[in-house]
Amino acid sequence: MADLRRLNEQGVARFAEFLEGITVNAGLSVPTHMLTDPASSQEVSTHITIEQRTFASRMDAGEYLYNLFSKTDPTGLDRDPGVWAWLSLFYFDQLCPKQKDGGRRPGELARWIPSGHAFRYYRHLLCGPYLIFRSYRDAPEKARIILCGPLDRPGDFVEQLASRQDLVQNKSVIEAATLLYYDIEKGRPKRGAQSTQHKPGTLRRYVDLVMQLDKTWDLFSMTGPELLTRLPREFDPYRPAESNA
């Protein structure tokens, strides 16, 4: 366990340097000392204890972080880039595990240190699941399609849906996507749904069609099942059985 802190400006810069360096030198040691070093991190306004735990999925992480932050006063900790950078470093080995070749692939900096437009926060490996869970806290199962994956591999559904403000905030769009593409028995997206081509009924076709429907229908006023009734027959192979009647 550890007390939550935040990386200061120097800490964020050093963490960014480490992320860049580890892509070419897998032997670099993870700078965990920065978590408590006053030169790179500082205390936050509210005392929160963080567990060093393994998360089964983005859903698991989002729920854990939501429960932590929801117990605190509204101090804006969950909007502090330094806090999310600190958490990224704290859980680094889980967020960026070693590959079979011994290397690590941290990816773009936004996955580790949120910055800029608020919706870039959805790209963050921890803040993204937290924001989605918080938004769907009354029924998080409706967002399983963008919360079911592992933390280190968000997947194409997150890229196509959660990175777009007009989509991720529309609960009917996310619920309908979950109904279409989430395999309840296997706990993962249905096979074939993530084709990188715009094949009939697949995720990219869904995104294209939803963007068109939004021009004519008030999708925010619908439920997920109601949105399914607006989709053409090309989506039938992915519809829940009760929706194909």
C-alpha positions in Angstrom: 0.0 0.0 0.0 1.0 3.6 -0.4 -0.4 7.1 0.2 -1.6 8.7 -3.1 0.7 11.5 -4.3 1.1 13.5 -7.5 4.1 13.9 -9.8 5.2 17.5 -9.9 6.5 19.2 -13.0 9.9 17.7 -12.7 8.5 14.3 -11.9 6.3 14.3 -15.0 9.2 15.4 -17.2 11.4 12.6 -15.8 8.6 10.0 -16.2 8.2 11.1 -19.8 11.9 10.7 -20.4 11.8 7.2 -18.9 8.9 6.2 -21.2 10.8 7.4 -24.2 14.0 5.7 -23.1 12.4 2.3 -22.3 11.2 1.8 -25.8 14.8 1.4 -26.9 16.4 0.2 -23.7 14.3 -2.5 -22.0 16.9 -2.7 -19.3 16.0 0.6 -17.8 14.9 0.3 -14.2 11.3 1.6 -13.4 11.9 4.8 -11.4 9.6 3.9 -8.6 11.6 6.0 -6.2 9.9 9.0 -7.8 6.6 7.9 -6.1 7.9 9.2 -2.8 10.9 11.4 -3.7 10.0 15.0 -2.7 12.0 16.2 -5.7 9.6 14.5 -8.1 6.3 14.1 -6.2 4.3 15.8 -3.6 1.4 15.2 -1.2 -2.2 15.7 -2.3 -4.9 17.6 -0.4 -6.8 14.5 0.6 -5.4 11.3 2.2 -6.1 8.3 0.0 -4.5 4.9 0.4 -3.7 3.0 -2.8 -3.3 -0.8 -2.9 -0.8 -2.5 -5.1 -3.2 -4.9 -6.8 -3.7 -6.7 -10.0 -6.8 -5.7 -12.0 -8.7 -8.3 -14.0 -10.0 -5.8 -16.5 -10.6 -2.1 -17.3 -13.9 -2.5 -15.5 -12.2 -3.8 -12.3 -9.7 -0.8 -12.4 -12.4 1.7 -13.1 -14.6 0.5 -10.2 -11.7 0.5 -7.8 -10.6 4.0 -8.7 -14.2 5.3 -8.7 -14.7 3.9 -5.2 -11.5 5.6 -4.1 -12.2 9.1 -5.5 -16.0 9.0 -4.7 -15.1 8.9 -1.0 -13.1 12.1 -1.1 -14.2 15.7 -1.0 -14.6 17.3 -4.5 -11.0 18.6 -4.5 -10.4 17.9 -8.2 -7.9 15.2 -7.6 -9.4 13.1 -10.4 -8.7 16.0 -12.9 -5.1 16.4 -11.9 -2.6 15.1 -14.6 0.0 14.8 -11.9 -2.2 12.3 -9.9 -2.8 10.2 -13.0 0.9 10.2 -13.9 1.7 9.1 -10.4 -0.8 6.3 -10.6 0.6 5.2 -13.9 4.0 4.9 -12.4 2.6 3.1 -9.3 1.0 0.4 -11.5 3.6 0.5 -14.3 4.5 -3.2 -14.4 0.8 -4.0 -14.9 0.2 -1.3 -17.4 3.3 -2.0 -19.4 4.3 -5.7 -18.9 7.4 -7.1 -20.5 6.8 -8.8 -23.8 8.2 -12.2 -24.8 11.3 -10.5 -26.2 11.9 -8.8 -22.9 11.0 -5.3 -24.3 8.2 -3.0 -23.2 5.9 -1.0 -25.5 4.5 2.0 -23.6 2.9 3.6 -26.6 1.9 7.2 -26.9 2.5 9.6 -24.0 -1.2 10.3 -23.5 -1.7 6.7 -22.2 0.5 7.7 -19.2 0.3 11.5 -18.7 -3.1 13.1 -19.7 -2.9 16.5 -21.1 -4.7 18.9 -23.4 -8.3 18.4 -24.3 -10.4 16.7 -21.6 -11.2 13.8 -23.9 -7.6 12.9 -24.3 -8.0 11.7 -20.7 -10.0 8.8 -22.1 -6.8 7.6 -23.8 -5.1 7.3 -20.4 -4.7 3.7 -19.3 -6.2 4.3 -15.9 -8.1 7.6 -16.2 -10.1 6.3 -19.2 -11.6 3.3 -17.4 -12.3 5.5 -14.3 -14.1 8.2 -16.4 -16.2 5.6 -18.2 -17.1 3.7 -15.0 -18.0 7.0 -13.3 -20.3 8.0 -16.2 -22.0 4.5 -16.2 -21.8 3.9 -12.4 -25.6 3.2 -12.1 -25.3 0.4 -14.7 -21.7 -0.2 -15.7 -22.6 -3.5 -17.4 -24.0 -1.3 -20.2 -20.5 -0.2 -21.0 -18.8 -3.6 -20.9 -17.7 -3.4 -24.5 -15.3 -0.6 -23.6 -14.4 -1.9 -20.1 -13.9 -5.6 -20.7 -10.4 -5.6 -22.0 -7.1 -5.7 -20.1 -5.5 -2.4 -18.9 -2.5 -2.7 -21.1 -4.4 -3.4 -24.3 -7.6 -1.2 -24.4 -8.4 -2.4 -27.9 -10.2 -1.1 -31.0 -13.6 -0.6 -29.3 -12.0 1.9 -26.9 -10.2 3.6 -29.8 -13.3 3.9 -31.9 -15.9 4.7 -29.2 -14.2 6.1 -26.1 -11.9 8.5 -27.8 -14.9 10.3 -29.4 -16.8 12.7 -27.1 -20.1 12.5 -29.0 -20.0 8.7 -28.8 -18.7 7.8 -25.3 -21.1 10.3 -23.6 -24.1 8.9 -25.5 -25.3 6.0 -23.3 -27.6 4.6 -25.9 -24.7 4.3 -28.4 -22.5 2.5 -25.9 -25.2 0.3 -24.6 -26.3 -0.7 -28.1 -22.6 -1.5 -29.0 -22.4 -3.7 -25.8 -25.6 -5.5 -26.8 -24.3 -6.1 -30.3 -20.7 -6.9 -29.8 -20.1 -8.1 -26.2 -19.9 -11.9 -25.8 -21.4 -12.5 -22.4 -20.3 -16.2 -22.2 -16.7 -15.4 -23.2 -16.4 -12.1 -21.5 -14.9 -10.4 -24.6 -15.9 -8.8 -27.9 -17.5 -11.2 -30.4 -15.3 -12.6 -33.0 -15.0 -10.6 -36.2 -16.6 -7.5 -34.8 -13.3 -5.5 -34.8 -12.5 -5.8 -38.5 -10.3 -2.9 -39.6 -12.3 -2.8 -42.7 -15.8 -1.3 -42.9 -17.5 -4.7 -43.3 -21.2 -5.0 -42.9 -22.3 -5.1 -39.2 -18.8 -4.6 -37.8 -17.7 -1.9 -35.3 -16.5 0.6 -37.9 -19.8 0.3 -39.9 -21.6 0.8 -36.6 -19.7 4.0 -35.9 -20.3 5.3 -39.5 -24.0 4.6 -39.2 -24.5 6.1 -35.7 -22.8 9.3 -36.9 -25.4 9.4 -39.7 -28.3 8.6 -37.5 -27.3 11.3 -35.1 -28.2 13.9 -37.8 -31.8 12.7 -37.9 -32.6 11.2 -34.6 -32.1 12.3 -31.0 -30.0 9.4 -29.9 -29.5 10.8 -26.4 -33.2 10.3 -25.8 -33.1 6.6 -26.7 -32.1 3.5 -24.9 -29.7 1.0 -26.3 -32.4 -1.5 -27.3 -34.3 1.3 -29.0 -31.2 2.3 -31.0 -30.8 -1.3 -32.1 -34.2 -1.1 -33.8 -32.9 1.7 -36.0 -30.0 -0.4 -37.4 -30.3 -2.2 -40.7 -30.3 -6.0 -41.3 -26.5 -6.1 -41.8 -26.2 -6.0 -38.0 -28.4 -9.1 -37.5 -25.5 -11.5 -37.1 -24.4 -9.5 -34.0 -27.8 -8.7 -32.5 -28.9 -10.4 -29.3 -31.2 -13.4 -30.1 -34.3 -11.6 -28.7 -33.6 -8.7 -31.0 -33.7 -10.8 -34.2 -37.3 -11.8 -33.8 
